[in-house]
Amino acid sequence: MSGGQKQRIAIARAILKSPKILLLDEATSALDTESERVVQDALDAASVGRTTIVIAHRLSTVRNADVIAVMQAGEVRELGSHDELIADDGALYSSLVRLQQAKDSREEGVLPAATGSSSQLGSSSHSMSRRFSAASRSSSARSSGKDDGDGDDAELRTLPVPSFRRLLMMNAPEWKQAVLGSFSAVVFGGVQPVYAYAMGSMISVYFLTDDGEIKAKTRTYALIFVGLSVLSFLINIGQHYNFGAMGEYLTKRVRERMLSKILTFEVGWFDQDDNSSGAICSQLAKDANVVRSLVGDRMALIIQTVSAVTIACTMGLVIAWRLALVMIAVQPLIIVCFYARRVLLKSMSKKAVKAQAESSKLAAEAVSNLRTVTAFSSQDRILRLFDVAQEGPRRESIRQSWFAGLGLATSMSLMTCTWALDFWYGGKLLTEGLITAKALFQTFMILVSTGRVIADAGSMTTDLAKGADAVGSVFAVLDRDTRINPEDPEGYKPEKLKGEVDIKGVDFAYPARPDVIIFKGFSLSIRAGKSTALVGHSGSGKSTIIGLIERFYDPLKGSVRIDGRDIRAYHLRSVRRHIGMVGQEPTLFAGTIRDNIIYGTDAATEAEIENAARAANAHDFISNLKDGYGTWCGDRGVQLSGGQKQRIAIARAILKNPAILLLDEATSALDSQSEKVVQEALERVMVGRTSVVVAHRLSTIQNCDLIAVLERGVVVEKGTHASLMAKGPTGTYFGLVRLQQGVKLGINQH
């Protein structure tokens, strides 16, 4: 959704709540003029009978407030109604109003008739309870939230068949640890049947009649047990250390490769519900850990199980082959039982993983939008939704528990039945003189211990099922071919760009909403070194053009050309180095202000950073902070106001010194004074470079070389400000300017 659409949904949410206290923090900043007028009327109506606190930079939106508090540097400097404050020419509020008047004076000179025709807008008044408005400069510290949107439809993904061999190949650099760990596992696997052999022999010792022989053999076997315990201690250390190291290296490698691959995916992939930030973080955390467990702990158990079974069967056949054959023959019953249990669990594991992903996504969204959740007191609702989301995983877990329990109970029951068979057949052989009592005890203990080893291995079938899904999920990401490859080796790497942009015959719909056509046969030429403004109502496709130039998306049909070359023929990361962008919703990262300004720039001196901040009118407020440029911004810049964040984003773009500058509502969150200074800075920066400006405030784009007016994905008018205004009342742009003047009339009358 566009910024204006999201903001209107947020306003609707607040109105539906019907609160006693209504807080409006720049509630109409992302709206175009027509939408702002309609929404402002709705907000005025919604404010009747309730306490309303309004934060606004557009002073026309607070003219009807009962009390206006003018803040500067964290202090209330002036307090009163609009009429009281405007009467004092030397007052701070009056200077703010004059700033906005000066900014809009050129529009009014061109279109004087608009004032008279819209006079009722300014003079209309509402009877309402006490409304309190704070028209503050953006340097005042305040909170700001950001609503995230996801696509509606998710792309269906088919996971590849899990390849454990391929997974092990990712551990190839740790081959030394693999060899040592495997050797330790093989030796430890052999310890169990040797221990069982000694135990069977020890039992037979007590049937001897010579006390001296009993003592001697008891001492011998006791020393064997001590030796096996020491060997087990040392071998276990070697086994778990080596396989643990392998697992940790693999976890690191899997996470790095997955994140590296995910960062190459096209923006459309992230628009899908399945690929929300919460789902991706959950996948990076859980899948890598399951894979580590699979390679580390489970692989060790498999190797020692194979070793134990092989050695035990060999020893049993050598000692008493008849009894051994019978005991070995019934082992497959146990194995089949565990295998059936594994197959059942695997099919249910997929459902459980998907259900868990839904609850993880909900939790991540709740945390990332905590301010909105807190403001609406929606904690109980989030917990209810979370409880509902957990219901699916809970049912799946219960089902799995039943099947797992039945499978384990059956296998244990069969194992006990085999013991009964073994004793019966062993006793029969003993009475016939085919084996000795010692051989019976030895063979029985050896092969019974093997059954327990198989049971231990069978008990990990749940982990194997989860591991198989995790491996499939990991390779689904690693094997996916991005539709827009930023590292195309055959792509053209430009040293410099002129900045000529040509959009020809473009059909476009967002991948998450393929049924909603944004452009159909859209064409627009943007001249090199010139500034082009895009204006129009919210949702008309202005920000989509920015996305196409950045190649966040590819058009369904047609082409986007830069300097005469199709953007698909470029090495994408190379061409993006020459494109600077300031978005509608400024994005800052958890780091210092300095880190955020130099983000995307290879290297910059302190002087260059400061010059960029000065040009963006950010240096003064940064210098007033305790740690200056070393101030921590917080997660997504929550420590800073919206205007402060936007100025840092502008400084970041200025420092990059791009050939093409994209400004998507770059001054929307600034107060009048900051906007004036930043606008002047941007106009200086725009000289000599291609600039594409998306704006709702038409005063900010009057000096652009070309203004394109969009309406429902079509360019309905093109020209300079003067030529478009010359069309008179029949022109779309003329109507937008007239509408904006009508909104501002209330202030301008004074």
Secondary structure, DSSP 8 states (H G I E B T S, - for coil): --HHHHHHHHHHHHHHH--SEEEEESTTTTS-HHHHHHHHHHHHHHHTTSEEEEE-SSGGGGTT-SEEEEEETTEEEEEE-HHHHHT-TTSHHHHHHHHHHHHHHHHHHH-THHHHHTHHHHH-----S-EEEEEE-TTS-----------SS----------HHHHHHTTGGGHHHHHHHHHHHHHHHHHHHHHHHHHHHHHHHTT-S-HHHHHHHHHHHHHHHHHHHHHHHHHHHHHHHHHHHHHHHHHHHHHHHHHHHHTTS-HHHHTSGGG-HHHHHHHHHHHHHHHHHIIIIIHHHHHHHHHHHHHHHHHHHHH-HHHHHHHHHHHHHHHHHHHHHHHHHHHHHHHHHHHHHHHHHHHHHHHHTHHHHHHTT-HHHHHHHHHHHHHHHHHHHHHHHHHHHHHHHHHHHHHHHHHHHHHHHHHHHHHTTSS-HHHHHHHHHHHHHHHHHHHHHHHTHHHHHHHHHHHHHHHHHHT---SS-TT-TTSB--S-----EEEEEEEEE-TT-TTSEEEEEEEEEE-TT-EEEEEESTTSSHHHHHHHHTTSS--SEEEEEETTEEGGGB-HHHHHTTEEEE-SS----SSBHHHHHSTT-S---HHHHHHHHHHTT-HHHHHHSTTGGG-B--GGGTTS-HHHHHHHHHHHHHHH--SEEEEESTTTT--HHHHHHHHHHHHHHHTTSEEEEE-S-GGGGTT-SEEEEEETTEEEEEE-HHHHHTTGGG-HHHHHHHHHHHHHHHHHT-
